[in-house]
Amino acid sequence: LKANGSVTLRLREEYQLPFEGRLMDVSASGFRVRHANPELRSGQECEFALPGTQGKARVVWNRTTPEFIETGFFILVHETS
């Protein structure tokens, strides 16, 4: 489903600062985010916070263009607030 809004992400590695992205679409098992963080790699895990839900997700794929980076995430654990 198409989505719009902000998502906060933080890699689950030492000393990683949270960063913001724009939610592009969401499904029961994952979501796609447009962002500017070139450090994301397939297989990495991160914490996420979307409106109404938060949890942990794994990077599945990245697409980089000169204008933006898009990343697909697989949700590992989530809890609604």
N, C-alpha and C positions, 0 to 999 in steps of 0.2 A: 504494500500500500504506500502511495506517495505520502510523504510527511514533511513537515516544516517545523523548524524550531532549533533550539540550541541544545547541544549535548556537551557535557564535560567529561573528558577522558584523562586517565593517568596510567602510564605504563607501570606494571607491577614489578619494577626493578628499583634498586636503591637510588635515592636522590632524584627521582623523576618528579617534575612539577606538573600539575594539571594543565591541560590546554583545552581550548574550546573548538568545537566544530559545528557544522550545520547539518542537521539530520535531513537526509534526502528521501529515504524510504525505510519502512520497518515491516517485519513479519513476525510470526510467532517464534521463529528460531534465530533471527538476526536482524541486523540493520546496516545501512550504508550512510557514511558520513563524508562530507567534503570539509577539508581542513588544510593546514599549512605546515604540518609536522613531518619532515622527511625521515624521521627516525623509526617510524613504524615498519615492522617486517613481518612477513607471514609467520605464524606460529607464536608470536608474542601474545602475552595476556595483559589485559588492562582492566581497570575499574571504570565503570561508566555511570553517569547520572543523567537520566532523561526526565522530562516532566512526568511525575507519577510513578517512576520505577528507577531502580538502580541495581547494580550487580557487577558481575565479571564477564568478560567476553574475550574471545581469541580472534586475532587478525587472520583472515582467510586469504584476502587478496588486496593488492594496491594497484591503483591506476594513476600515473603521474603525467600531467600535461604542463606546458609552460605557465598556465594560469592557475592550476589548483591540483590537489591530490585528493583522490577518493579512495576510501578503504571500506571493505566489506568485513563485518564482524559476525561471528557465531556466538550466541549467548550461551554461556556455561551455567551461570546462576543468576537469578534475578528475584527481586522482592519488590512488591508494590508498596507505595507509601500512601 
